[in-house]
Amino acid sequence: MISVKGIFDGKKVKFLEEVDINEPQEVIITFLGTSKDESLYQEIYKIAETSGSFDFLNAPEEDIYSDADLKVKYSK
């Protein structure tokens, strides 16, 4: 299974990267949303921020990684 980004113009899909498949394939098309959905996304973000669902991430015991865990260190 591969994933490819594209643009649907209302009639056709245009791939944003090259696809090397030369035979019929079964596909799943997922529409990621439209600008009309932006207000819905903002509501979902607001609920996530205020619900407390992610408060556990601020707990010190959840900070289980350190710089020693890095395989590669990058400098600025």
ABEGO torsion letter per residue (X at the ends): XBBBBBBBAGABBBBABBBBBABBBBBBBBBAEBAAAAAAAAAAAAAAAAAGAAAAAABAAABABBAAABABBBBX
